[in-house]
Protein backbone atom coordinates (compact mmCIF):
# COMPACT_ATOMS: atom_id res chain seq x y z
CA UNK A 1 0.00 0.00 0.00
CA UNK A 2 1.22 3.47 -0.82
CA UNK A 3 2.37 5.18 2.41
CA UNK A 4 -0.05 7.83 3.63
CA UNK A 5 0.94 11.39 4.43
CA UNK A 6 -0.81 11.77 7.75
CA UNK A 7 1.83 13.77 9.50
CA UNK A 8 2.27 17.43 8.86
CA UNK A 9 2.95 20.73 10.45
CA UNK A 10 1.76 21.39 13.94
CA UNK A 11 -1.86 22.46 14.07
CA UNK A 12 -5.00 22.35 16.18
CA UNK A 13 -5.84 19.16 18.01
CA UNK A 14 -8.19 16.66 16.39
CA UNK A 15 -11.19 17.84 18.40
CA UNK A 16 -10.80 21.30 16.90
CA UNK A 17 -9.75 20.32 13.37
CA UNK A 18 -12.75 18.09 12.76
CA UNK A 19 -15.08 21.09 13.18
CA UNK A 20 -13.25 23.28 10.66
CA UNK A 21 -15.11 22.12 7.53
CA UNK A 22 -18.35 20.25 6.94
CA UNK A 23 -16.78 17.36 5.07
CA UNK A 24 -14.73 16.34 8.10
CA UNK A 25 -17.44 15.29 10.60
CA UNK A 26 -20.07 14.29 8.06
CA UNK A 27 -17.84 12.08 5.91
CA UNK A 28 -16.58 10.34 9.04
CA UNK A 29 -20.07 9.91 10.49
CA UNK A 30 -21.48 8.76 7.16
CA UNK A 31 -18.80 6.12 6.61
CA UNK A 32 -19.12 4.70 10.14
CA UNK A 33 -22.90 4.70 9.84
CA UNK A 34 -22.86 3.08 6.39
CA UNK A 35 -20.78 0.24 7.77
CA UNK A 36 -22.74 -0.23 10.99
CA UNK A 37 -26.28 0.22 9.65
CA UNK A 38 -25.81 -2.32 6.85
CA UNK A 39 -24.56 -4.86 9.36
CA UNK A 40 -27.61 -4.13 11.55
CA UNK A 41 -29.91 -4.50 8.56
CA UNK A 42 -28.37 -7.83 7.55
CA UNK A 43 -28.70 -9.01 11.16
CA UNK A 44 -32.33 -7.87 11.33
CA UNK A 45 -33.15 -9.47 7.98
CA UNK A 46 -31.52 -12.68 9.19
CA UNK A 47 -33.80 -12.70 12.27
CA UNK A 48 -31.05 -11.83 14.75
CA UNK A 49 -32.45 -8.42 15.80
CA UNK A 50 -35.97 -7.10 16.45
CA UNK A 51 -37.59 -4.61 14.09
CA UNK A 52 -37.19 -0.88 14.72
CA UNK A 53 -39.89 1.86 14.89
CA UNK A 54 -39.85 1.87 11.09
CA UNK A 55 -40.06 -1.85 10.57
CA UNK A 56 -37.88 -3.91 8.25
CA UNK A 57 -37.12 -2.55 4.77
CA UNK A 58 -38.68 0.82 5.65
CA UNK A 59 -36.08 1.45 8.37
CA UNK A 60 -33.28 0.30 6.07
CA UNK A 61 -34.44 2.51 3.20
CA UNK A 62 -35.04 5.48 5.49
CA UNK A 63 -31.59 5.28 7.04
CA UNK A 64 -29.75 4.83 3.77
CA UNK A 65 -31.55 7.83 2.27
CA UNK A 66 -32.19 10.27 5.12
CA UNK A 67 -29.26 9.06 7.23
CA UNK A 68 -26.22 8.07 5.19
CA UNK A 69 -26.86 9.82 1.86
CA UNK A 70 -28.09 13.07 3.39
CA UNK A 71 -25.00 13.21 5.61
CA UNK A 72 -22.71 12.92 2.59
CA UNK A 73 -24.68 15.59 0.72
CA UNK A 74 -24.45 17.85 3.78
CA UNK A 75 -20.69 17.38 4.09
CA UNK A 76 -20.17 18.04 0.40
CA UNK A 77 -22.41 21.12 0.15
CA UNK A 78 -21.22 22.74 3.37
CA UNK A 79 -17.68 22.49 1.99
CA UNK A 80 -18.40 23.28 -1.65
CA UNK A 81 -20.55 26.34 -0.95
CA UNK A 82 -17.69 27.96 0.95
CA UNK A 83 -15.52 27.45 -2.14
CA UNK A 84 -18.19 28.55 -4.61
CA UNK A 85 -18.97 31.74 -2.70
CA UNK A 86 -15.57 32.52 -1.14
CA UNK A 87 -17.42 32.89 2.17
CA UNK A 88 -16.24 31.46 5.52
CA UNK A 89 -17.45 27.86 6.04
CA UNK A 90 -19.70 26.77 8.88
CA UNK A 91 -17.36 25.62 11.66
CA UNK A 92 -17.04 25.11 15.38
CA UNK A 93 -20.14 24.94 17.58
CA UNK A 94 -22.75 25.49 14.83
CA UNK A 95 -21.25 22.65 12.77
CA UNK A 96 -21.21 20.41 15.84
CA UNK A 97 -24.90 21.22 16.45
CA UNK A 98 -25.73 20.10 12.92
CA UNK A 99 -23.88 16.83 13.52
CA UNK A 100 -25.78 16.32 16.80
CA UNK A 101 -29.09 16.90 15.01
CA UNK A 102 -28.15 14.27 12.44
CA UNK A 103 -27.15 11.82 15.19
CA UNK A 104 -30.43 12.46 16.98
CA UNK A 105 -32.30 11.39 13.87
CA UNK A 106 -30.36 8.14 13.73
CA UNK A 107 -31.03 7.31 17.37
CA UNK A 108 -34.68 8.37 17.49
CA UNK A 109 -35.80 6.04 14.69
CA UNK A 110 -34.68 3.19 16.94
CA UNK A 111 -37.05 4.33 19.72
CA UNK A 112 -40.85 4.39 20.08
CA UNK A 113 -40.76 8.23 19.92
CA UNK A 114 -42.01 8.49 16.38
CA UNK A 115 -42.90 12.21 16.54
CA UNK A 116 -39.43 13.14 17.75
CA UNK A 117 -37.86 10.98 15.03
CA UNK A 118 -39.97 12.67 12.37
CA UNK A 119 -39.06 16.16 13.61
CA UNK A 120 -35.32 15.43 13.74
CA UNK A 121 -35.27 13.96 10.24
CA UNK A 122 -37.31 16.88 8.89
CA UNK A 123 -35.13 19.50 10.56
CA UNK A 124 -31.71 18.22 9.48
CA UNK A 125 -31.96 18.85 5.70
CA UNK A 126 -33.83 22.10 6.40
CA UNK A 127 -31.02 23.22 8.70
CA UNK A 128 -28.37 22.36 6.10
CA UNK A 129 -30.36 24.24 3.47
CA UNK A 130 -30.70 27.30 5.71
CA UNK A 131 -26.98 27.18 6.45
CA UNK A 132 -25.89 27.19 2.81
CA UNK A 133 -28.55 29.78 1.94
CA UNK A 134 -26.70 32.49 3.87
CA UNK A 135 -23.44 32.48 1.85
CA UNK A 136 -25.28 31.78 -1.42
CA UNK A 137 -27.56 34.78 -0.97
CA UNK A 138 -24.82 36.98 0.42
CA UNK A 139 -22.69 36.33 -2.67
CA UNK A 140 -25.72 36.35 -5.03
CA UNK A 141 -24.76 32.87 -6.22
CA UNK A 142 -28.07 32.15 -7.92
CA UNK A 143 -26.76 29.17 -9.85
CA UNK A 144 -26.53 27.03 -6.72
CA UNK A 145 -29.67 28.16 -4.89
CA UNK A 146 -31.44 25.15 -6.40
CA UNK A 147 -29.78 23.02 -3.71
CA UNK A 148 -31.64 24.94 -0.99
CA UNK A 149 -34.94 23.88 -2.52
CA UNK A 150 -33.83 20.28 -3.01
CA UNK A 151 -32.78 20.02 0.65
CA UNK A 152 -36.13 21.46 1.72
CA UNK A 153 -37.86 18.88 -0.48
CA UNK A 154 -35.84 16.08 1.15
CA UNK A 155 -36.96 17.30 4.56
CA UNK A 156 -40.59 17.39 3.44
CA UNK A 157 -40.33 13.86 2.04
CA UNK A 158 -38.83 12.60 5.30
CA UNK A 159 -41.82 14.09 7.13
CA UNK A 160 -44.16 12.54 4.56
CA UNK A 161 -42.67 9.10 5.18
CA UNK A 162 -43.07 9.39 8.94
CA UNK A 163 -46.62 10.75 8.74
CA UNK A 164 -47.58 7.95 6.35
CA UNK A 165 -46.01 5.31 8.60
CA UNK A 166 -47.88 6.72 11.60
CA UNK A 167 -51.20 6.65 9.73
CA UNK A 168 -51.64 10.42 9.87
CA UNK A 169 -51.59 10.59 6.06
CA UNK A 170 -53.36 8.03 3.91
CA UNK A 171 -50.45 7.64 1.50
CA UNK A 172 -48.14 4.72 0.66
CA UNK A 173 -45.19 4.70 3.05
CA UNK A 174 -42.89 4.06 0.10
CA UNK A 175 -43.84 7.32 -1.61
CA UNK A 176 -41.49 9.43 0.48
CA UNK A 177 -38.62 7.01 -0.14
CA UNK A 178 -39.22 6.74 -3.87
CA UNK A 179 -39.45 10.49 -4.37
CA UNK A 180 -36.52 11.06 -2.01
CA UNK A 181 -34.36 8.79 -4.13
CA UNK A 182 -35.39 10.81 -7.19
CA UNK A 183 -34.25 13.99 -5.41
CA UNK A 184 -30.87 12.43 -4.61
CA UNK A 185 -30.61 11.24 -8.21
CA UNK A 186 -31.27 14.80 -9.37
CA UNK A 187 -28.55 16.13 -7.04
CA UNK A 188 -26.08 13.56 -8.39
CA UNK A 189 -26.97 14.31 -12.00
CA UNK A 190 -26.47 18.06 -11.51
CA UNK A 191 -23.18 17.74 -9.63
CA UNK A 192 -21.79 14.98 -11.87
CA UNK A 193 -22.45 17.09 -14.95
CA UNK A 194 -20.32 19.84 -13.47
CA UNK A 195 -17.41 17.84 -12.08
CA UNK A 196 -17.02 14.47 -13.84
CA UNK A 197 -15.93 15.82 -17.26
CA UNK A 198 -13.67 18.37 -15.54
CA UNK A 199 -12.07 15.78 -13.24
CA UNK A 200 -11.64 13.42 -16.20
CA UNK A 201 -9.91 15.95 -18.44
CA UNK A 202 -7.74 17.27 -15.59
CA UNK A 203 -6.55 13.81 -14.57
CA UNK A 204 -6.09 12.17 -17.97
CA UNK A 205 -4.29 13.87 -20.83
CA UNK A 206 -6.33 13.64 -24.01
CA UNK A 207 -9.36 12.11 -22.29
CA UNK A 208 -11.67 14.27 -24.36
CA UNK A 209 -14.66 14.18 -21.99
CA UNK A 210 -17.22 16.43 -23.68
CA UNK A 211 -20.40 18.25 -22.74
CA UNK A 212 -23.14 18.67 -25.32
CA UNK A 213 -25.41 21.65 -24.47
CA UNK A 214 -28.63 19.85 -25.43
CA UNK A 215 -27.74 16.73 -23.44
CA UNK A 216 -26.66 18.80 -20.43
CA UNK A 217 -30.02 20.59 -20.37
CA UNK A 218 -32.02 17.42 -20.92
CA UNK A 219 -30.25 15.31 -18.26
CA UNK A 220 -31.60 17.05 -15.11
CA UNK A 221 -34.95 17.80 -16.76
CA UNK A 222 -35.53 14.11 -17.51
CA UNK A 223 -34.92 13.18 -13.87
CA UNK A 224 -37.08 16.08 -12.65
CA UNK A 225 -39.93 14.81 -14.84
CA UNK A 226 -39.56 11.35 -13.29
CA UNK A 227 -39.64 12.92 -9.81
CA UNK A 228 -42.91 14.71 -10.61
CA UNK A 229 -44.39 11.49 -12.01
CA UNK A 230 -43.49 9.62 -8.82
CA UNK A 231 -44.93 12.33 -6.60
CA UNK A 232 -48.18 12.19 -8.59
CA UNK A 233 -48.11 8.37 -8.54
CA UNK A 234 -48.42 8.37 -12.32
CA UNK A 235 -49.48 5.35 -14.35
CA UNK A 236 -46.83 2.73 -15.08
CA UNK A 237 -46.86 3.52 -18.79
CA UNK A 238 -46.01 7.16 -18.07
CA UNK A 239 -43.23 6.18 -15.66
CA UNK A 240 -41.81 3.68 -18.16
CA UNK A 241 -41.80 6.27 -20.94
CA UNK A 242 -40.12 8.93 -18.80
CA UNK A 243 -37.55 6.49 -17.42
CA UNK A 244 -36.79 5.25 -20.95
CA UNK A 245 -36.21 8.78 -22.24
CA UNK A 246 -34.02 9.55 -19.21
CA UNK A 247 -32.00 6.36 -19.78
CA UNK A 248 -31.24 7.36 -23.38
CA UNK A 249 -30.25 10.90 -22.36
CA UNK A 250 -27.96 9.76 -19.57
CA UNK A 251 -26.40 6.99 -21.65
CA UNK A 252 -25.56 9.61 -24.28
CA UNK A 253 -24.11 11.87 -21.61
CA UNK A 254 -21.90 9.09 -20.27
CA UNK A 255 -20.65 8.14 -23.74
CA UNK A 256 -19.67 11.78 -24.34
CA UNK A 257 -17.54 11.59 -21.19
CA UNK A 258 -15.60 8.61 -22.66
CA UNK A 259 -15.40 6.41 -19.54
CA UNK A 260 -13.28 3.77 -21.30
CA UNK A 261 -10.32 6.18 -21.12
CA UNK A 262 -10.39 6.30 -17.30
CA UNK A 263 -9.58 2.72 -16.37
CA UNK A 264 -6.05 3.51 -15.16
CA UNK A 265 -7.28 6.37 -12.91
CA UNK A 266 -9.35 4.95 -10.01
CA UNK A 267 -10.37 8.37 -8.63
CA UNK A 268 -11.98 9.04 -12.01
CA UNK A 269 -13.32 5.66 -13.13
CA UNK A 270 -15.31 5.21 -9.92
CA UNK A 271 -17.35 8.31 -10.83
CA UNK A 272 -17.96 7.00 -14.35
CA UNK A 273 -18.88 3.55 -13.01
CA UNK A 274 -21.34 5.12 -10.57
CA UNK A 275 -22.89 7.12 -13.40
CA UNK A 276 -23.21 3.94 -15.42
CA UNK A 277 -25.41 2.56 -12.64
CA UNK A 278 -27.72 5.55 -13.12
CA UNK A 279 -28.32 4.38 -16.69
CA UNK A 280 -28.88 0.82 -15.44
CA UNK A 281 -31.27 2.10 -12.78
CA UNK A 282 -33.35 3.96 -15.37
CA UNK A 283 -33.49 0.94 -17.67
CA UNK A 284 -34.54 -1.28 -14.78
CA UNK A 285 -37.24 1.26 -13.88
CA UNK A 286 -38.67 0.79 -17.36
CA UNK A 287 -38.72 -2.96 -16.85
CA UNK A 288 -40.20 -2.64 -13.34
CA UNK A 289 -42.95 -0.29 -14.56
CA UNK A 290 -43.79 -2.86 -17.26
CA UNK A 291 -44.06 -5.54 -14.58
CA UNK A 292 -41.14 -7.60 -15.87
CA UNK A 293 -38.93 -7.35 -12.78
CA UNK A 294 -39.23 -6.45 -9.10
CA UNK A 295 -38.91 -2.69 -8.40
CA UNK A 296 -36.24 -3.43 -5.78
CA UNK A 297 -33.75 -4.23 -8.55
CA UNK A 298 -34.01 -0.70 -9.94
CA UNK A 299 -33.85 0.77 -6.43
CA UNK A 300 -30.66 -1.08 -5.56
CA UNK A 301 -28.98 -0.26 -8.86
CA UNK A 302 -29.41 3.36 -7.79
CA UNK A 303 -28.64 3.02 -4.09
CA UNK A 304 -25.83 0.45 -4.03
CA UNK A 305 -24.28 1.12 -7.43
CA UNK A 306 -24.82 4.79 -8.22
CA UNK A 307 -25.11 6.38 -4.77
CA UNK A 308 -22.56 4.01 -3.24
CA UNK A 309 -20.02 4.59 -5.98
CA UNK A 310 -20.57 8.33 -6.31
CA UNK A 311 -20.45 8.99 -2.56
CA UNK A 312 -17.30 7.03 -1.85
CA UNK A 313 -15.64 8.49 -4.95
CA UNK A 314 -16.45 12.07 -3.93
CA UNK A 315 -15.73 11.46 -0.24
CA UNK A 316 -12.27 10.22 -1.17
CA UNK A 317 -11.49 12.91 -3.70
CA UNK A 318 -12.75 15.91 -1.74
CA UNK A 319 -11.21 14.72 1.52
CA UNK A 320 -7.82 14.38 -0.15
CA UNK A 321 -8.10 17.69 -1.97
CA UNK A 322 -9.24 19.70 1.03
CA UNK A 323 -6.51 18.29 3.28
CA UNK A 324 -3.68 19.06 0.86
CA UNK A 325 -3.06 15.48 -0.26
CA UNK A 326 -2.34 14.44 -3.86
CA UNK A 327 -5.37 13.40 -5.90
CA UNK A 328 -4.18 9.84 -6.33
CA UNK A 329 -5.76 6.57 -5.28
CA UNK A 330 -3.70 3.99 -3.47
CA UNK A 331 -4.47 0.37 -2.63
CA UNK A 332 -7.02 1.28 0.06
CA UNK A 333 -8.98 3.62 -2.18
CA UNK A 334 -9.05 1.15 -5.08
CA UNK A 335 -10.25 -1.56 -2.72
CA UNK A 336 -13.09 0.68 -1.48
CA UNK A 337 -14.18 1.40 -5.04
CA UNK A 338 -14.09 -2.25 -6.08
CA UNK A 339 -16.01 -3.33 -2.98
CA UNK A 340 -18.88 -0.88 -3.63
CA UNK A 341 -19.14 -1.99 -7.24
CA UNK A 342 -18.98 -5.65 -6.27
CA UNK A 343 -21.77 -5.01 -3.75
CA UNK A 344 -23.92 -3.56 -6.55
CA UNK A 345 -23.19 -6.40 -8.97
CA UNK A 346 -24.04 -8.98 -6.31
CA UNK A 347 -27.21 -7.19 -5.18
CA UNK A 348 -28.61 -6.52 -8.66
CA UNK A 349 -27.02 -9.16 -10.85
CA UNK A 350 -27.27 -11.85 -8.20
CA UNK A 351 -30.97 -11.20 -7.68
CA UNK A 352 -31.59 -11.50 -11.42
CA UNK A 353 -29.58 -14.70 -11.85
CA UNK A 354 -30.56 -16.37 -8.54
CA UNK A 355 -34.04 -15.12 -7.62
CA UNK A 356 -34.41 -17.88 -5.03
CA UNK A 357 -31.30 -16.93 -3.09
CA UNK A 358 -32.38 -13.46 -2.01
CA UNK A 359 -31.27 -13.66 1.63
CA UNK A 360 -27.76 -14.85 0.79
CA UNK A 361 -27.47 -12.19 -1.92
CA UNK A 362 -28.54 -9.40 0.45
CA UNK A 363 -26.16 -10.68 3.12
CA UNK A 364 -23.22 -10.86 0.71
CA UNK A 365 -23.92 -7.44 -0.79
CA UNK A 366 -24.38 -5.88 2.65
CA UNK A 367 -21.07 -7.26 3.88
CA UNK A 368 -19.25 -5.94 0.80
CA UNK A 369 -20.81 -2.48 1.25
CA UNK A 370 -19.95 -2.46 4.96
CA UNK A 371 -16.38 -3.47 4.20
CA UNK A 372 -16.00 -0.60 1.71
CA UNK A 373 -17.18 2.12 4.06
CA UNK A 374 -15.56 0.54 7.10
CA UNK A 375 -12.27 0.68 5.22
CA UNK A 376 -12.92 4.34 4.40
CA UNK A 377 -13.59 5.13 8.08
CA UNK A 378 -10.35 3.45 9.15
CA UNK A 379 -8.13 4.81 6.36
CA UNK A 380 -9.55 8.34 6.46
CA UNK A 381 -9.92 8.81 10.22
CA UNK A 382 -6.47 10.46 10.48
CA UNK A 383 -7.14 12.44 7.28
CA UNK A 384 -10.46 13.83 8.52
CA UNK A 385 -9.39 14.47 12.10
CA UNK A 386 -5.89 15.81 11.42
CA UNK A 387 -4.70 19.16 10.04
CA UNK A 388 -3.93 19.75 6.38
CA UNK A 389 -0.50 18.42 5.51
CA UNK A 390 0.43 21.64 3.70
CA UNK A 391 -0.18 23.81 6.76
CA UNK A 392 -3.03 25.78 5.19
CA UNK A 393 -6.29 26.36 7.11
CA UNK A 394 -9.05 23.83 6.63
C-alpha positions in Angstrom: 0.0 0.0 0.0 1.2 3.5 -0.8 2.4 5.2 2.4 0.0 7.8 3.6 0.9 11.4 4.4 -0.8 11.8 7.7 1.8 13.8 9.5 2.3 17.4 8.9 3.0 20.7 10.5 1.8 21.4 13.9 -1.9 22.5 14.1 -5.0 22.3 16.2 -5.8 19.2 18.0 -8.2 16.7 16.4 -11.2 17.8 18.4 -10.8 21.3 16.9 -9.8 20.3 13.4 -12.7 18.1 12.8 -15.1 21.1 13.2 -13.3 23.3 10.7 -15.1 22.1 7.5 -18.4 20.3 6.9 -16.8 17.4 5.1 -14.7 16.3 8.1 -17.4 15.3 10.6 -20.1 14.3 8.1 -17.8 12.1 5.9 -16.6 10.3 9.0 -20.1 9.9 10.5 -21.5 8.8 7.2 -18.8 6.1 6.6 -19.1 4.7 10.1 -22.9 4.7 9.8 -22.9 3.1 6.4 -20.8 0.2 7.8 -22.7 -0.2 11.0 -26.3 0.2 9.6 -25.8 -2.3 6.9 -24.6 -4.9 9.4 -27.6 -4.1 11.5 -29.9 -4.5 8.6 -28.4 -7.8 7.6 -28.7 -9.0 11.2 -32.3 -7.9 11.3 -33.2 -9.5 8.0 -31.5 -12.7 9.2 -33.8 -12.7 12.3 -31.1 -11.8 14.7 -32.5 -8.4 15.8 -36.0 -7.1 16.5 -37.6 -4.6 14.1 -37.2 -0.9 14.7 -39.9 1.9 14.9 -39.8 1.9 11.1 -40.1 -1.8 10.6 -37.9 -3.9 8.2 -37.1 -2.6 4.8 -38.7 0.8 5.7 -36.1 1.4 8.4 -33.3 0.3 6.1 -34.4 2.5 3.2 -35.0 5.5 5.5 -31.6 5.3 7.0 -29.7 4.8 3.8 -31.5 7.8 2.3 -32.2 10.3 5.1 -29.3 9.1 7.2 -26.2 8.1 5.2 -26.9 9.8 1.9 -28.1 13.1 3.4 -25.0 13.2 5.6 -22.7 12.9 2.6 -24.7 15.6 0.7 -24.5 17.9 3.8 -20.7 17.4 4.1 -20.2 18.0 0.4 -22.4 21.1 0.1 -21.2 22.7 3.4 -17.7 22.5 2.0 -18.4 23.3 -1.6 -20.6 26.3 -1.0 -17.7 28.0 1.0 -15.5 27.4 -2.1 -18.2 28.5 -4.6 -19.0 31.7 -2.7 -15.6 32.5 -1.1 -17.4 32.9 2.2 -16.2 31.5 5.5 -17.4 27.9 6.0 -19.7 26.8 8.9 -17.4 25.6 11.7 -17.0 25.1 15.4 -20.1 24.9 17.6 -22.7 25.5 14.8 -21.2 22.6 12.8 -21.2 20.4 15.8 -24.9 21.2 16.5 -25.7 20.1 12.9 -23.9 16.8 13.5 -25.8 16.3 16.8 -29.1 16.9 15.0 -28.2 14.3 12.4 -27.1 11.8 15.2 -30.4 12.5 17.0 -32.3 11.4 13.9 -30.4 8.1 13.7 -31.0 7.3 17.4 -34.7 8.4 17.5 -35.8 6.0 14.7 -34.7 3.2 16.9 -37.0 4.3 19.7 -40.9 4.4 20.1 -40.8 8.2 19.9 -42.0 8.5 16.4 -42.9 12.2 16.5 -39.4 13.1 17.8 -37.9 11.0 15.0 -40.0 12.7 12.4 -39.1 16.2 13.6 -35.3 15.4 13.7 -35.3 14.0 10.2 -37.3 16.9 8.9 -35.1 19.5 10.6 -31.7 18.2 9.5 -32.0 18.8 5.7 -33.8 22.1 6.4 -31.0 23.2 8.7 -28.4 22.4 6.1 -30.4 24.2 3.5 -30.7 27.3 5.7 -27.0 27.2 6.5 -25.9 27.2 2.8 -28.6 29.8 1.9 -26.7 32.5 3.9 -23.4 32.5 1.8 -25.3 31.8 -1.4 -27.6 34.8 -1.0 -24.8 37.0 0.4 -22.7 36.3 -2.7 -25.7 36.3 -5.0 -24.8 32.9 -6.2 -28.1 32.1 -7.9 -26.8 29.2 -9.9 -26.5 27.0 -6.7 -29.7 28.2 -4.9 -31.4 25.1 -6.4 -29.8 23.0 -3.7 -31.6 24.9 -1.0 -34.9 23.9 -2.5 -33.8 20.3 -3.0 -32.8 20.0 0.6 -36.1 21.5 1.7 -37.9 18.9 -0.5 -35.8 16.1 1.1 -37.0 17.3 4.6 -40.6 17.4 3.4 -40.3 13.9 2.0 -38.8 12.6 5.3 -41.8 14.1 7.1 -44.2 12.5 4.6 -42.7 9.1 5.2 -43.1 9.4 8.9 -46.6 10.7 8.7 -47.6 7.9 6.3 -46.0 5.3 8.6 -47.9 6.7 11.6 -51.2 6.7 9.7 -51.6 10.4 9.9 -51.6 10.6 6.1 -53.4 8.0 3.9 -50.5 7.6 1.5 -48.1 4.7 0.7 -45.2 4.7 3.0 -42.9 4.1 0.1 -43.8 7.3 -1.6 -41.5 9.4 0.5 -38.6 7.0 -0.1 -39.2 6.7 -3.9 -39.5 10.5 -4.4 -36.5 11.1 -2.0 -34.4 8.8 -4.1 -35.4 10.8 -7.2 -34.3 14.0 -5.4 -30.9 12.4 -4.6 -30.6 11.2 -8.2 -31.3 14.8 -9.4 -28.6 16.1 -7.0 -26.1 13.6 -8.4 -27.0 14.3 -12.0 -26.5 18.1 -11.5 -23.2 17.7 -9.6 -21.8 15.0 -11.9 -22.4 17.1 -14.9 -20.3 19.8 -13.5 -17.4 17.8 -12.1 -17.0 14.5 -13.8 -15.9 15.8 -17.3 -13.7 18.4 -15.5 -12.1 15.8 -13.2 -11.6 13.4 -16.2 -9.9 16.0 -18.4 -7.7 17.3 -15.6 -6.6 13.8 -14.6 -6.1 12.2 -18.0 -4.3 13.9 -20.8 -6.3 13.6 -24.0 -9.4 12.1 -22.3 -11.7 14.3 -24.4 -14.7 14.2 -22.0 -17.2 16.4 -23.7 -20.4 18.3 -22.7 -23.1 18.7 -25.3 -25.4 21.6 -24.5 -28.6 19.9 -25.4 -27.7 16.7 -23.4 -26.7 18.8 -20.4 -30.0 20.6 -20.4 -32.0 17.4 -20.9 -30.2 15.3 -18.3 -31.6 17.0 -15.1 -35.0 17.8 -16.8 -35.5 14.1 -17.5 -34.9 13.2 -13.9 -37.1 16.1 -12.6 -39.9 14.8 -14.8 -39.6 11.3 -13.3 -39.6 12.9 -9.8 -42.9 14.7 -10.6 -44.4 11.5 -12.0 -43.5 9.6 -8.8 -44.9 12.3 -6.6 -48.2 12.2 -8.6 -48.1 8.4 -8.5 -48.4 8.4 -12.3 -49.5 5.4 -14.3 -46.8 2.7 -15.1 -46.9 3.5 -18.8 -46.0 7.2 -18.1 -43.2 6.2 -15.7 -41.8 3.7 -18.2 -41.8 6.3 -20.9 -40.1 8.9 -18.8 -37.6 6.5 -17.4 -36.8 5.2 -20.9 -36.2 8.8 -22.2 -34.0 9.6 -19.2 -32.0 6.4 -19.8 -31.2 7.4 -23.4 -30.2 10.9 -22.4 -28.0 9.8 -19.6 -26.4 7.0 -21.6 -25.6 9.6 -24.3 -24.1 11.9 -21.6 -21.9 9.1 -20.3 -20.7 8.1 -23.7 -19.7 11.8 -24.3 -17.5 11.6 -21.2 -15.6 8.6 -22.7 -15.4 6.4 -19.5 -13.3 3.8 -21.3 -10.3 6.2 -21.1 -10.4 6.3 -17.3 -9.6 2.7 -16.4 -6.1 3.5 -15.2 -7.3 6.4 -12.9 -9.4 4.9 -10.0 -10.4 8.4 -8.6 -12.0 9.0 -12.0 -13.3 5.7 -13.1 -15.3 5.2 -9.9 -17.4 8.3 -10.8 -18.0 7.0 -14.4 -18.9 3.6 -13.0 -21.3 5.1 -10.6 -22.9 7.1 -13.4 -23.2 3.9 -15.4 -25.4 2.6 -12.6 -27.7 5.6 -13.1 -28.3 4.4 -16.7 -28.9 0.8 -15.4 -31.3 2.1 -12.8 -33.3 4.0 -15.4 -33.5 0.9 -17.7 -34.5 -1.3 -14.8 -37.2 1.3 -13.9 -38.7 0.8 -17.4 -38.7 -3.0 -16.8 -40.2 -2.6 -13.3 -42.9 -0.3 -14.6 -43.8 -2.9 -17.3 -44.1 -5.5 -14.6 -41.1 -7.6 -15.9 -38.9 -7.3 -12.8 -39.2 -6.4 -9.1 -38.9 -2.7 -8.4 -36.2 -3.4 -5.8 -33.7 -4.2 -8.6 -34.0 -0.7 -9.9 -33.8 0.8 -6.4 -30.7 -1.1 -5.6 -29.0 -0.3 -8.9 -29.4 3.4 -7.8 -28.6 3.0 -4.1 -25.8 0.4 -4.0 -24.3 1.1 -7.4 -24.8 4.8 -8.2 -25.1 6.4 -4.8 -22.6 4.0 -3.2 -20.0 4.6 -6.0 -20.6 8.3 -6.3 -20.5 9.0 -2.6 -17.3 7.0 -1.9 -15.6 8.5 -5.0 -16.4 12.1 -3.9 -15.7 11.5 -0.2 -12.3 10.2 -1.2 -11.5 12.9 -3.7 -12.7 15.9 -1.7 -11.2 14.7 1.5 -7.8 14.4 -0.1 -8.1 17.7 -2.0 -9.2 19.7 1.0 -6.5 18.3 3.3 -3.7 19.1 0.9 -3.1 15.5 -0.3 -2.3 14.4 -3.9 -5.4 13.4 -5.9 -4.2 9.8 -6.3 -5.8 6.6 -5.3 -3.7 4.0 -3.5 -4.5 0.4 -2.6 -7.0 1.3 0.1 -9.0 3.6 -2.2 -9.0 1.2 -5.1 -10.2 -1.6 -2.7 -13.1 0.7 -1.5 -14.2 1.4 -5.0 -14.1 -2.3 -6.1 -16.0 -3.3 -3.0 -18.9 -0.9 -3.6 -19.1 -2.0 -7.2 -19.0 -5.6 -6.3 -21.8 -5.0 -3.8 -23.9 -3.6 -6.5 -23.2 -6.4 -9.0 -24.0 -9.0 -6.3 -27.2 -7.2 -5.2 -28.6 -6.5 -8.7 -27.0 -9.2 -10.9 -27.3 -11.9 -8.2 -31.0 -11.2 -7.7 -31.6 -11.5 -11.4 -29.6 -14.7 -11.9 -30.6 -16.4 -8.5 -34.0 -15.1 -7.6 -34.4 -17.9 -5.0 -31.3 -16.9 -3.1 -32.4 -13.5 -2.0 -31.3 -13.7 1.6 -27.8 -14.9 0.8 -27.5 -12.2 -1.9 -28.5 -9.4 0.4 -26.2 -10.7 3.1 -23.2 -10.9 0.7 -23.9 -7.4 -0.8 -24.4 -5.9 2.7 -21.1 -7.3 3.9 -19.2 -5.9 0.8 -20.8 -2.5 1.2 -19.9 -2.5 5.0 -16.4 -3.5 4.2 -16.0 -0.6 1.7 -17.2 2.1 4.1 -15.6 0.5 7.1 -12.3 0.7 5.2 -12.9 4.3 4.4 -13.6 5.1 8.1 -10.3 3.4 9.1 -8.1 4.8 6.4 -9.5 8.3 6.5 -9.9 8.8 10.2 -6.5 10.5 10.5 -7.1 12.4 7.3 -10.5 13.8 8.5 -9.4 14.5 12.1 -5.9 15.8 11.4 -4.7 19.2 10.0 -3.9 19.7 6.4 -0.5 18.4 5.5 0.4 21.6 3.7 -0.2 23.8 6.8 -3.0 25.8 5.2 -6.3 26.4 7.1 -9.1 23.8 6.6 
